[in-house]
């Protein structure tokens, strides 16, 4: 089970914090959700100063996760994928990556809400690992173009879930001072600790398509560090554990490369086991 990153303290009695991720094309949906939750939740959309100057995108997202209680992810048909000769509408990879990162950082998928459109013309194909999870649906193509009305039912479900789950439990000041006096995990020059890197790697593994994929081929540790903006050596140190959390097993491991066997198809009650049950 991955450990969540440390959570920054917020003022008592503040509204729960919700991060909203979407593609650029679906910003209107994200803004409508923010407006509908205005009086109950403190919402921040990815476009609202989340990505700081002189910071990597991964680090900025981790910082946002540390100050959030929940995440909402707009799954809109912005890309296409081809499977067995069929063309499907698909969600942007970066939105899937952010979902995986937040699920790991917040300690579970139950704090992450997925929104899918009701659209008879485009059926969004979800990654296989998300099949079976309930999503909040919104009207994507209303004739009156009223985005807030279209998102209303989804916003109500999210509001109810937030009230039921509650904000992330945070340490009291005395506990925080005690924790600060303990030895801290070693951080990289970029400010990423091993826990940060582990969450990023798990988020990346989570976005991969069904095998064969990059893990079942040859992975170069240094190239993966560069791809995910990790400190040198992070992938070599932490990738194996991240992959094993999703039931991959090592096939061949070298000094600079590694490859994995695909996870077995585990079935429970007639359907594939949800990989997120391990988060």
N, C-alpha and C positions, 0 to 999 in steps of 0.2 A: 504494500500500500504506500503510495507516495505521500510525503509529508508536505503540507502547505507551507508557503513562504510566510515569514512573520507578517502580521497584520498591523498596520499603523492605527493608532488610537484616534478616535474622533470624539467630538464633544458629546456629552451625555444628552439624551433626549433628542438627538438629531434624527432626521429622516434616514431610512436605509439608503445606501448608495447603490445605484444601478449603472453599469457601463453598457452602452448600446453599440453594437458592432453591425456594420452593413457594408455593402459596396457603395461606391460613389453614386451609382445609378439609383440606389434605393434610399438615399438620404431623406427624401420626403417621408418615407415610411418611418424612419428613425425619429424624425422631428415630430411627426404626428404622435408617436408613442410617448415621447418626452412630454408633449403638451397634455396628453391624457392623464399622465401620472404626476402632473405638476404638484398637486397638493399633498401627495402621499409619499413620494419617492424623490430623492435627489439624483436626477439622471444626468449623465455625461455621455455625449455622443463622441465617437472616435475622432470626429473632425474638430472638436472643440478644445484645442490646445492640449491634447493628450500626448502628442509626440513633441518632446522638448528639443530645443536647440542643442547640438553637440551630444546627443544621446542616440544610441541605436534604437531601432524600432522595437526590438525584443525587450530591451531594458525599459523603455517607456511603457510598454504594455504590462510588464511585471510590476512597475511602480503603480500603475492604475489598478491592477488586481489587488495590490496590498492595501489600497484605500477603498475598495469596493466590497459590498456585501453580496451582490448578485451581478449576473451578466445576461443581456438579451441579445440574440443573434438573428438578424433578419436574413432568412434563406430565400433569396430571390433568384429567378432564372436568368442570371447574367452571363453564364458561360455555357458551352456545349460539351458533352462527352460522347464518345462513340464506344459502344459495347456490343460485341457480337454483330456488328454491322448495323446496329440501330443507333440513331442519333437522339440524345436526351438533353434536356435543359439541366444545367448543373449549377451548384453554388460556387462562388469564388473560393479558391484555395485559402486565401488569407483569412476569410471569415471562419472557415473550418479550423484553421490553425489557432485563431484567437479563442474559439470555443474550447479546444483541447487545453490550451494554456490556462484559461480561467478555471476550467473544471479541476485541473490539478492544483492550482493556487488556492482555490476556495474550498478544497477538500471534498468535492463531490459534484456530480452532474446535476443534482437536485437544485443547485443554486444557479443553474444556467438554463435560460428559457429560449427555445427555438421557435421562431415565427415562420410559417410557411404560407404562401398565397393561395387563395381560392381562385383559380384561373383555369377555365376549361380549355384554353388554348395551349398552355404550357404546364406540364407536369414536372416539378422539380425532382430530379433523381437524387436521393440522399445517399451518402456513403453507407455501405452495408452495415457498418458498426452502429449506425444510428437507427436502423430499421427496428420498429417495435416501440420506440420511444414516442411519447405523446408530444405533439407540437401544438402551439397556439396558432390558429388560422386567422388570416385577415383578408379583406376584400381588396384585391389588387387593381381591379379595373371597374370601379363604379362609374355609372353613366354620369353622375353629378360631380365626379372628380373630388369628392369630399374625403380626403385621406383620413381625417380624424374619425369620421363616422365609420370608415372601413376598418380602422384599427381598434375601435371601441371594444368589441367582444374579447379580443386578445388581451387588451390592456386590463380588462376586468379580471380575467383569469390570472394574469401576472400579479396584479395587486392582491388578489386573494391568496396566492401562493406565498408572496412576500410576507403578508401578515401572519400566515400560518407557520412559516419556517423561522422568521425573525432574523435580525442582523447577526453577523458573525460575532461570537463571544470574544470579548476583548479583555485583556489583562487589566486589573486595577493598578493604579500608580505604584503601590508598594511592590506588587508582583513584577511590574515592568522594571523597577529599579533592581530587583534581585536578578532578573533575567539579564539585564545589561552587565552585571558584574561577573557573569559566567563567561567562559571562553567562547568566542564566536567562531562560526565556520570561516575558514580562510576564503577571502574574496579575491577575485582577479583584479588586475589593474583597471579593468573597465567597470568594476563594482559589482560583478556577478559572482555570487557564492556558488558552491556546488549545488545547493538546493535550487537556486535560480536556474542554473544550467540544466539540472535534471528535469525541472518543469518544462523548460523550453524543448528539450529532447522528447519528452513524453507528448507534448503538444504536436511536435513534428511527426512522430510515429503515428499519432492519431489521425493525421490528415492523409496518410498514404492510402492508395487504392488497394483493393484486394490483391493478394499475390497472384502472379509474380510482380514484384515491385522493387524499389531501390534497396530494401533490406535483403531480399533474397538474391539480389545480384551482389556485386562487390562494392562495399562502402569504403571510401578512403577517409580516414579520420580527419586529416588536415583539410580536405575539401568540405567536409560537413561542418567543421568549425567555421570556415569562411562563409558557407552558405547561411548558417544560422546566427552569424555574428557572435560566436562564442570565443572565449579565450583559448589559446592554443593548448591542446591536450585534453580539452573537456570531453570531446566525443570518445576518445580512446578510454577515458576513465569511467564514463557514465552511460554510454550508449547501450552496453550489454544489459544493464539493469533495466533501463527504460524499455528496451525491446522485450525482455522477458516478462515484464508486467502485462504485455499484450499477447503472451503465449508464444512468442517467437523463441526458437532455440538456436544456439550457435552451431553453424555448420563448419566453418573454417575461420580461425582467428590467426592473424599474422601480426607483425610489428606495426605495420602501417595501414592494414586493411582488415575487414571482417565481413563475413556473409552469414546469413541466417537461414534456417529452415522455416517454412511457412507454418503458422499455428494450426493445430488440428481443428477440425470443425466440430466443436462441442455443441451438442443439442440438448435442450431442456424443454420438456413439455411440447415437443414437436417443432421447436424453432431454434435458431442459432442463438447461442448464449451471447448476451450483450457484453461486449468488451468493456464498456464503461463500468460494469459491476466491480471491476478491480480498482477503480479510482477511489 
